[in-house]
Amino acid sequence: MIKSIPQRILRNENSKIINEVISGETFVVTRNGKPVAELRPLKLKKLIFIDKFNLKEIVRTIPHIDSQRYRNDIDKFISQSL
């Protein structure tokens, strides 16, 4: 359930409110009784750690891009006179 809180409470109890957001709560922040913002948890993708050895292997195996050929291909489709 979405909770409504005045801006003053957000200011005075910021740490508590942020901890509740981290726990999954959503808040609508009001000013003078009117909703002005929504504070909710972000849906972040889990970061994947890649060690240096595996990163080197990934970089080594990706295809090489010829920068001049790439530029020429782009120039064919996009007018440089803009």
N, C-alpha and C positions, 0 to 999 in steps of 0.2 A: 504494500500500500504506500502511496506517495504521501509524504508528510509536508505540511506547509509551515514555514518558519519565517518570522520577521527578519529583516536585514540586521536589526540590532542583535538578535540572538546569534546569528551567523558571525557577526563581528566579535561578540563577547565570548562565545563558546566555540570558536573556530576549530580548535584541536579535537574537541569532542565530536563535532559535526563531521569533520573529515574522517575520523575513525569510523563513524557510522556509515559513511559513504563507502569506505574501503570494505566494510562488512556487507555491502550490497544495498543499503538504503538509498532512496531517492528523495530529494527535497525540492519543493518549489519555494523560492525565496520571494518574499513580498516586501513592498515598500508602501507605507500608508494603506495597507490592506489590499493592494493590487499586485498580482503576480508580475515579477520582472525577470526572473531567471529560474533555470532548472539546474540542480546540482545532482549529478548521478555518476555512478562508477563508469569508467571507460572499459570498453571491451577490447582489450589488447591481446594480440596474438602472443603466445608464449615465445620468448626469445630462445633461439637455439645456439648453443655455444659450439663453435668450430675451432679446434685447435690449429696452431700454426702449420703443422705438417699437412693436415687435410685441406686447409685453405690454399696452401701452395699447390697441392695436387689439383684442386678445383680450377684455380687460375691457369695452371699449365694445360689443362685439357679443354678449356673453352676455345672456340674458334677465333682465329686472328681476324681483325677487321682492318682492311686496307683503308686508311682514312681518306686518301685522295679519291679512291673509287667510290667510297661512301658519299663524299661531298659531290662528286659528279652525278651520282644517282639522285641525290636530293635536288640538285640544280635543274635536273630534267623536269621535275614535278612542281617546283616552287619558283615562282618568278622572283628574281633578285631585284627587280625594278620597283618593288613596293615601297 
